[in-house]
Amino acid sequence: MSVKSKIQYACAILLIISSIALAFIQVFDIDTIAHGTLLYIAQAFLLAGSIFGLDYYIRKFDAFLDVQNHSKRNPQ
């Protein structure tokens, strides 16, 4: 795993943890979650999901291309 991937995963996990913590703080402080906080939570989960999902998609696509290239080289 490259340094870039580790940094991306760390940022994604930090976004998820910070959004959950911010929601808990607001619920205990003002008994509700403000609109801006909900927007932050939505954006944090969207970005974290795209980081994890894009890496998964690229790995699956590379594996698919390897299988296609292998079958074209060895037509048995």
C-alpha positions in Angstrom: 0.0 0.0 0.0 1.4 3.3 -1.0 1.8 6.4 1.1 -0.9 8.2 -0.9 -3.4 5.4 -0.2 -2.6 5.5 3.5 -3.2 9.3 3.6 -6.4 8.9 1.7 -7.7 6.2 4.0 -6.6 8.2 7.1 -8.5 11.3 5.8 -11.6 9.3 5.1 -11.6 7.8 8.5 -10.9 11.2 10.1 -13.9 12.6 8.2 -16.2 9.9 9.4 -15.1 10.2 13.0 -15.3 13.9 13.1 -18.8 14.0 11.6 -20.0 11.5 14.2 -18.3 13.4 17.0 -19.8 16.7 15.9 -23.3 15.2 15.8 -22.9 13.8 19.3 -21.6 17.2 20.6 -24.5 19.1 19.1 -27.1 16.6 20.4 -25.7 16.8 24.0 -25.3 20.6 23.8 -28.5 21.9 22.1 -30.6 18.7 21.9 -30.8 18.8 18.1 -28.5 18.8 15.0 -28.2 22.0 13.1 -28.7 22.2 9.3 -25.0 23.1 8.7 -23.9 20.1 10.7 -26.1 17.8 8.7 -24.6 19.2 5.5 -21.1 18.6 6.9 -22.0 15.0 7.8 -23.4 14.3 4.4 -20.4 15.8 2.6 -18.0 13.9 4.9 -19.7 10.6 4.3 -19.9 11.2 0.6 -16.2 12.0 0.3 -15.2 9.1 2.5 -17.4 6.7 0.5 -15.9 7.9 -2.7 -12.4 7.4 -1.4 -13.1 3.8 -0.4 -15.3 3.1 -3.4 -13.0 4.5 -6.1 -10.1 2.5 -4.9 -12.2 -0.7 -4.9 -13.5 0.1 -8.4 -10.0 0.6 -9.7 -8.7 -2.6 -8.3 -11.7 -4.6 -9.7 -11.3 -2.9 -13.1 -7.5 -3.7 -13.2 -8.3 -7.3 -12.4 -10.9 -7.4 -15.2 -8.4 -6.0 -17.7 -5.8 -8.5 -16.6 -8.2 -11.4 -17.2 -9.2 -10.0 -20.6 -5.5 -9.5 -21.7 -4.6 -13.0 -20.5 -7.5 -14.6 -22.4 -6.5 -12.7 -25.6 -2.9 -13.9 -25.3 -3.8 -17.6 -24.6 -6.8 -18.6 -26.8 -7.3 -22.1 -25.5 
